[in-house]
Amino acid sequence: MPRSRRALRFAIRRLAIALAVLIVVGGTIAATWWLVGTSDAYQRRADEHARLAAEHESNRSAAVATWSAYEARLAEHHSRMNQKWEYAASHPWLPVAPDPPEPIAPEWVEPK
């Protein structure tokens, strides 16, 4: 009888160790999957802001000074947002502050 108790205790101990290893490995895989997904989502936001910054930079024209200044402010805003989301994509475990609002358009420019 003592031998079987020892064997049972040894089996339960091995089972507990195996379960602990499985939990650690599973948690590591889940955390990695979450970090990669979060990083990809942040990178997509950064890419969109880079595209918008380039678009607004190319839309600047010297014909109308007010419009050109507004486009410059929009380009700067999206450039800052691109930098913010690039940083967030490379550090997905850190919290991200909300985006500030876009610059206010001149009164004669219709909102999008």
C-alpha positions as YAML, in Angstrom:
chain: A
units: angstrom
residues:
- id: 1
  name: MET
  ca: [0.00, 0.00, 0.00]
- id: 2
  name: PRO
  ca: [2.68, 2.58, 0.81]
- id: 3
  name: ARG
  ca: [4.26, 2.00, -2.60]
- id: 4
  name: SER
  ca: [1.02, 2.78, -4.45]
- id: 5
  name: ARG
  ca: [0.48, 5.97, -2.44]
- id: 6
  name: ARG
  ca: [3.97, 7.11, -3.34]
- id: 7
  name: ALA
  ca: [3.31, 6.33, -7.01]
- id: 8
  name: LEU
  ca: [-0.01, 8.17, -6.88]
- id: 9
  name: ARG
  ca: [1.60, 11.19, -5.21]
- id: 10
  name: PHE
  ca: [4.35, 11.16, -7.85]
- id: 11
  name: ALA
  ca: [1.76, 10.95, -10.65]
- id: 12
  name: ILE
  ca: [-0.26, 13.85, -9.24]
- id: 13
  name: ARG
  ca: [2.89, 15.91, -8.83]
- id: 14
  name: ARG
  ca: [3.88, 15.24, -12.48]
- id: 15
  name: LEU
  ca: [0.36, 16.09, -13.60]
- id: 16
  name: ALA
  ca: [0.45, 19.40, -11.67]
- id: 17
  name: ILE
  ca: [3.84, 20.29, -13.17]
- id: 18
  name: ALA
  ca: [2.65, 19.41, -16.67]
- id: 19
  name: LEU
  ca: [-0.47, 21.53, -16.16]
- id: 20
  name: ALA
  ca: [1.60, 24.48, -14.92]
- id: 21
  name: VAL
  ca: [3.90, 24.24, -17.94]
- id: 22
  name: LEU
  ca: [0.89, 24.03, -20.25]
- id: 23
  name: ILE
  ca: [-0.65, 27.14, -18.65]
- id: 24
  name: VAL
  ca: [2.60, 29.10, -18.97]
- id: 25
  name: VAL
  ca: [3.07, 28.09, -22.61]
- id: 26
  name: GLY
  ca: [-0.57, 28.79, -23.45]
- id: 27
  name: GLY
  ca: [-0.44, 32.17, -21.74]
- id: 28
  name: THR
  ca: [2.74, 33.09, -23.59]
- id: 29
  name: ILE
  ca: [1.20, 32.13, -26.93]
- id: 30
  name: ALA
  ca: [-2.00, 34.08, -26.16]
- id: 31
  name: ALA
  ca: [-0.07, 37.17, -25.06]
- id: 32
  name: THR
  ca: [2.15, 37.05, -28.14]
- id: 33
  name: TRP
  ca: [-0.89, 36.67, -30.40]
- id: 34
  name: TRP
  ca: [-2.57, 39.65, -28.72]
- id: 35
  name: LEU
  ca: [0.56, 41.83, -28.95]
- id: 36
  name: VAL
  ca: [1.07, 41.04, -32.64]
- id: 37
  name: GLY
  ca: [-2.58, 41.77, -33.41]
- id: 38
  name: THR
  ca: [-2.50, 45.02, -31.48]
- id: 39
  name: SER
  ca: [0.73, 46.06, -33.16]
- id: 40
  name: ASP
  ca: [-0.74, 45.34, -36.60]
- id: 41
  name: ALA
  ca: [-3.84, 47.41, -35.83]
- id: 42
  name: TYR
  ca: [-1.70, 50.32, -34.63]
- id: 43
  name: GLN
  ca: [0.50, 50.04, -37.72]
- id: 44
  name: ARG
  ca: [-2.58, 50.24, -39.98]
- id: 45
  name: ARG
  ca: [-3.59, 53.47, -38.19]
- id: 46
  name: ALA
  ca: [-0.07, 54.86, -38.62]
- id: 47
  name: ASP
  ca: [-0.11, 53.99, -42.33]
- id: 48
  name: GLU
  ca: [-3.48, 55.71, -42.79]
- id: 49
  name: HIS
  ca: [-2.23, 58.87, -41.07]
- id: 50
  name: ALA
  ca: [0.94, 58.81, -43.22]
- id: 51
  name: ARG
  ca: [-1.24, 58.56, -46.33]
- id: 52
  name: LEU
  ca: [-3.44, 61.44, -45.17]
- id: 53
  name: ALA
  ca: [-0.42, 63.59, -44.29]
- id: 54
  name: ALA
  ca: [1.04, 63.05, -47.76]
- id: 55
  name: GLU
  ca: [-2.33, 63.77, -49.36]
- id: 56
  name: HIS
  ca: [-2.78, 67.04, -47.47]
- id: 57
  name: GLU
  ca: [0.81, 68.04, -48.15]
- id: 58
  name: SER
  ca: [0.28, 67.54, -51.88]
- id: 59
  name: ASN
  ca: [-3.05, 69.45, -51.76]
- id: 60
  name: ARG
  ca: [-1.37, 72.63, -50.56]
- id: 61
  name: SER
  ca: [-1.59, 75.35, -53.16]
- id: 62
  name: ALA
  ca: [-0.38, 78.91, -53.23]
- id: 63
  name: ALA
  ca: [-3.61, 80.06, -54.91]
- id: 64
  name: VAL
  ca: [-5.59, 80.45, -51.71]
- id: 65
  name: ALA
  ca: [-3.53, 81.24, -48.63]
- id: 66
  name: THR
  ca: [-6.25, 80.23, -46.16]
- id: 67
  name: TRP
  ca: [-6.74, 76.83, -47.80]
- id: 68
  name: SER
  ca: [-2.98, 76.28, -48.02]
- id: 69
  name: ALA
  ca: [-2.55, 77.06, -44.31]
- id: 70
  name: TYR
  ca: [-5.40, 74.71, -43.43]
- id: 71
  name: GLU
  ca: [-3.89, 71.92, -45.54]
- id: 72
  name: ALA
  ca: [-0.52, 72.54, -43.83]
- id: 73
  name: ARG
  ca: [-2.17, 72.21, -40.40]
- id: 74
  name: LEU
  ca: [-3.92, 69.01, -41.50]
- id: 75
  name: ALA
  ca: [-0.67, 67.61, -42.89]
- id: 76
  name: GLU
  ca: [1.12, 68.42, -39.61]
- id: 77
  name: HIS
  ca: [-1.71, 66.88, -37.56]
- id: 78
  name: HIS
  ca: [-1.62, 63.63, -39.54]
- id: 79
  name: SER
  ca: [2.17, 63.58, -39.43]
- id: 80
  name: ARG
  ca: [2.05, 63.78, -35.61]
- id: 81
  name: MET
  ca: [-0.64, 61.07, -35.53]
- id: 82
  name: ASN
  ca: [1.55, 58.88, -37.77]
- id: 83
  name: GLN
  ca: [4.46, 59.26, -35.33]
- id: 84
  name: LYS
  ca: [2.18, 58.51, -32.37]
- id: 85
  name: TRP
  ca: [0.77, 55.33, -33.94]
- id: 86
  name: GLU
  ca: [4.19, 54.20, -35.20]
- id: 87
  name: TYR
  ca: [5.41, 54.38, -31.60]
- id: 88
  name: ALA
  ca: [2.28, 52.58, -30.38]
- id: 89
  name: ALA
  ca: [2.82, 49.84, -32.99]
- id: 90
  name: SER
  ca: [6.35, 49.27, -31.74]
- id: 91
  name: HIS
  ca: [5.21, 49.32, -28.08]
- id: 92
  name: PRO
  ca: [1.77, 47.60, -28.16]
- id: 93
  name: TRP
  ca: [1.81, 46.78, -24.43]
- id: 94
  name: LEU
  ca: [1.67, 50.49, -23.49]
- id: 95
  name: PRO
  ca: [-1.61, 52.43, -23.27]
- id: 96
  name: VAL
  ca: [-2.34, 54.92, -26.04]
- id: 97
  name: ALA
  ca: [-3.80, 58.37, -25.37]
- id: 98
  name: PRO
  ca: [-6.85, 59.43, -27.39]
- id: 99
  name: ASP
  ca: [-6.21, 61.27, -30.64]
- id: 100
  name: PRO
  ca: [-6.55, 65.04, -30.47]
- id: 101
  name: PRO
  ca: [-9.20, 66.57, -32.74]
- id: 102
  name: GLU
  ca: [-8.28, 67.62, -36.27]
- id: 103
  name: PRO
  ca: [-7.58, 71.31, -36.84]
- id: 104
  name: ILE
  ca: [-10.66, 73.43, -37.32]
- id: 105
  name: ALA
  ca: [-11.38, 74.27, -40.95]
- id: 106
  name: PRO
  ca: [-11.87, 77.86, -42.07]
- id: 107
  name: GLU
  ca: [-15.53, 78.83, -41.99]
- id: 108
  name: TRP
  ca: [-15.90, 78.82, -45.76]
- id: 109
  name: VAL
  ca: [-14.54, 75.26, -46.10]
- id: 110
  name: GLU
  ca: [-17.27, 72.65, -45.98]
- id: 111
  name: PRO
  ca: [-16.63, 69.87, -43.43]
- id: 112
  name: LYS
  ca: [-16.02, 66.37, -44.80]
...
